[in-house]
Structures are given as structure tokens and as C-alpha cells.
Amino acid sequence: MNAGCLRGPFVEPDFRSRPVEQTHMNDEELEGWKALSRIAAADPAQVAIRYQLASTTAETFSMAGAELHVIGHILGADRVRGRSLGVNGSDEIVAVSLLLRIAGQLVSASADLFDDGRHYAAAGLLRQLVEVEYLAWAFDARDSDAERWLRSTVEERREFFAPAKLRDAAKGRFRGKDYGYHCELGGHPVPRAAILLSGDESISQLLLSDMLGHTGRIWGHVLDWSANEPWAEPIHKRKESMYSAYMTWKQTDRLVELPMPP
């Protein structure tokens, strides 16, 4: 992805929340971060803004995806040229629409599960959102990956679109260690999952805030993809409202200041 490819008011450091890089911390600094985490996770105003943004994001992903699907089915040359297995006008646009609609359901369901106390189940869906983020990067950064993915067989997806394959292709953009954390916290049935069954709301809020970082980056990649796509009006028209929603969250949620795990 080219630097500066976000258009208009979007600036990557402001919009796509990334964890602060981990540095060596002494015991006093570590305790300070833990205290901030507990306070921010329990503060009603911060909790409310997290759930509000999750709702806004889920609705935006779902609606933009549905509108893109109609456009991609009708417009484009793939059907005429016999390229589309699904008889779409543009398999690329349909692929992006499908990814957004998948993400919309994952965000909505994960937020609902966090809210009603089913934290382990919510974390399992969050792991899937990490994989959506990888695909969104690929659709943006690599020519023809969106349509290639839509037309792919199971074997081809394992060869070209498996999480490890995409991490390697991204050359350091994604940390395998971060994906491993998500696999341990909800992605797989392992003993460490017990922490998510304790009912600790501070843990659920940490994961909810983390989820919003992933969804912001998913939207950023889709926005970049749409920059030179004249038929991506469902993305373009939601640009300002999403920017405003994410900036409000970043200015309110102190959990975005936490450093990433080592």
C-alpha cells in the first residue's frame, strides 16, 4: 500500500488505531499501565463509546457491502468476458462487498456477545476479524487479489490466502505473535481460555477496544481500495461519517494508548 494513499481528511495515524509499540517497562510503569487499563475499561463513558462505534461500524460495513454487491453484480465487464463464475459484472467489487458484509456480522455479533457476558465466544469472532483485516490489506495492496479470492478453490485459498501466507506477503505489517494471541484467547479451545470465562468485564473491554482497532484498519484498506474505483460510491459517501466516529472514539478511549504485548 502506498504511503499517503488515504484521501481527504483521513490520515493513517489518526484513523487506524495501532497499538503503541512495546518497549521495556519497569515494574512501576507496568503497574501504571495496568491501573489505566482498569479505570478505562470500567468508565461508563468510554464503555458507551466503544459499543456505539461497534454498532456504527457494523451497520456501515453491512450497508456499504450490500450496496456494493448490487453495483458489482450489474456493472463491469467480467460477465461479458466470461471471467465471473458467479456471473457478476465485477468480481472485484463483489469480493469487497462480501468481505464487508462478513465483517459487519462479525462486529455486530462480537459486540453483542461481549455485552451479554459471553466473552469467550466474542473473542472467537474477533480472531476471524483479524483474518478479514489480512484480506482487506491484500485486496488493497495486491492487484487482482479480490477477484482471485472470490474465484478461488479451497486448495487455492490455502495456498495464497491462509493467514500465514498473507502475513509473509505483507512483510512485517502484521505480527504473527498478535495472531497467536487471538488464537489463544478464543480462537482455539485451550486452557488459557479460562480467563475469558471469569466474567471479568475489564478483559472484555480490552478486547472490544482491540476489535475497534482492527475494524478501523479494515475500513482504511477498503477506503484505499476505493480511491481509484469510480463505482465505489457506497464507500465514498460514508467516508466523513466514519472518520468522525473513529476520531471521537480515539479521543475518548484511553485503552488505545496501551502498548502492544511483547
N, C-alpha and C positions, 0 to 999 in steps of 0.2 A: 504494500500500500504506500502510495506516495505521501511524503510529508506535506502537511498543509492541504490535504485533499478534502477536508471538511469545508463546506462552503458557508458563506454568510457569517452569522454571528457565532457559529459553532467553532470552538477551539478545543482540541483534544484534551489538554489537561483540565479544562473546566467542565467538560461534559462527561467524559468517560472516566468515571472514578476508578482509579487503580490503587491497590494497597500501597502504602508507603513502604519503600524498600527497608528490609530488616537490617539493622546494624547491631553490633554488640551492645547489650544493655547491662548495666549493673543492677543489683537487686533493688535499689531504690527506684530506678527508672522503671523497672518491670512492675513493681508494686503500684507505681503511679499510673501506668497504662491499665492495669487491672482495675484500679479504682475508677478511672474514667469509663472503662467498659461497663462496669456495673451500674454506674449512675446513668450513662447514656442509654443503656438497654432498658432501664426502668422508667425513664422520664416520659410522662404521658404525651407531651407534645411531639417528642421525637418518635415515639411508637406510632402515633397517629399519622405522621408524615410518611413513615415507611409504608404503612398499609395503603395510604392514599396513592402513593406513587406506584405501588404494585398494581392497584386497581386501574389506574390511568394507563399504565404500560400494557397490561393485559388487554384492555379494550382497544388501545391504539394498534397493537400488533394484530389482533383479531380482525378489526375493521379494515385496516390497510391491507392485510393479507387477502381478505375476501374480495376487496375491490380490485386488487392486482390480479387475482385469479380470473376474473371476468375479462379484464383487459388482455391478459396473456393468452386466454383461450381464443379470443376473437382476432386480435391484431398480431401481425408478424408473418414471416414467410416460411416457418418450419413446416406447417401443414402442407402448403403448396409444393414444397420441395421434397416432401416425403421423409422428413427428418424426425418428426414427432411421433413417438409410439402412442401417445395419448391424443393425437390429432389436435394439438394446440397450435395456435398461431406463433407463440414464442415459448418454448420450453424454459428458457432462461427466466422469464418473468413468472411463469407458473411455479418454477422451483423456489424462487424467492418468496412467492406468496405462500407456498406450502410451509416453508421454514418459519415464516412469521406466524402462521396460524397454529403450528405446533407449539411455538414459543408462547403464544398467547394463552393456550390452555395450560401449559406447564406453570406459567407465572400465576395465573388465577388459582389453580388447584393448590400449588405450593403455599401461597399466602393464606388460603383458607385453612389448610392443614396446620400451618404454624399457629394460626389464630385460635383454633379449637383444641390445641394441645397435642396433636399427632405429629410430633416433631421429627420422628424417625422417617415417617412416610414423606413428609415435606422435604427432608434432606435428600431422599432418593430422587425426587423430581428435580431438585436443584442440580444434582450431578448431570442429569440429562440436559439441563440448560447450558452447562459448561460445554457439552458437545455441540449444542446449537451455536454457541459462540465460535467454536472452531470452524464450523461450516460457513457461518456468516463471513468470517475472515476469508475463507477460501473463495467464496462466491465473489467477494470484492477484489481480492488480490490476484487471483489466477484466472486468466482468460478461459472461458467456456466451461469452468468447473460447475456452474449451476446446472446447465443443461446436461452435462456429463453425469452429474449425480442423479438427476431426475430419470435418466435413461439407463442407469446402471443396474447390473445384476448383483445378487448377493456377493458373489465372488469379487466383482469389481469394487464394491464398496469396502470389502475387507482389504483389498489391495491398495486402494487410493484414498479412502475416506475414513479409515479407522482412526480413532483419536491419536494414537501414537504416530501414525503416518502424517497426520496433519501437524502435529507438534514439530516433527522433524522438518517438514516443509516450511514451517513458519520461522525456523532458525532463531529460536530464543524468545519469540514473542510470548509463548505460553510455557509455564514451568510444569514439567511432569510431576513434580512434587505436589503442586497445588491440586492437580487432578487426583493424585493419590490420596490427599486429604479428603476429597469429596467421596472417593470410593470407600474410604474407611468410615466416614460419617454419613451413612445412609445408602451408599451405592452398593455395598455388599453386606450380607449378614455376617458380621464379625463381632467379637467380644467388645471392642471399643464402642460399638453402637449403644451400649448401656447408658452412656452419658446423655443420649437423646431420649431416653425413656424415663428420665428422672423428674420431668416436669419443670425443669429449670428454664424460666422464661428469658433469662439473660442469654442463654445459649441460643434460643430460637431467634432472638432479636439480632444477635451477631450474624446468624446465618441469613436472616431476612435482609439485613443491610448488605451482606456479601452478594446475595442474589441480585440486588438492585445494581451493584457494580457490573455484574455480568450482563444484565439486560441493557444497561446504558451502552456497553461496548457492542452488544448485538445491534442495537439501533444505529450506533455510529458506523458500523460496517455497512449496514443496509443503506444508510444515508450516503455514504461514499459511493456505493454501487449505483445509486440513483442519480448521481450528479450529472452523468452524461447519458441518461436514459430518458428521452422525452415522454415516454409513456408511463413514467413512474409518478404521476401526479398524486396518487394516494399517499406517497411518502412526502413529496414536496409540500403538500398543503398542511401536513401535521408537524412540520419541522419546528416552527416557532413555539407551538404549544408544548412540545416535548422538551425543547430547550428550557423553557420557563419552569416546567415541572421538575426537571433534574437539577437545575440551579437552585431552586427552593430547597430541595432535599439536601444538596451538598452544603448549603449554608446553615442547615438546621441539625443534621445528623452528625454528632460528634464521633460516631463509630467509623466514619470514613477516614478519620485521622489515624486509626490504629495501624501499626506496621504489619506487614505480612508475616506469617510464621516462617521460621528459619528453614 
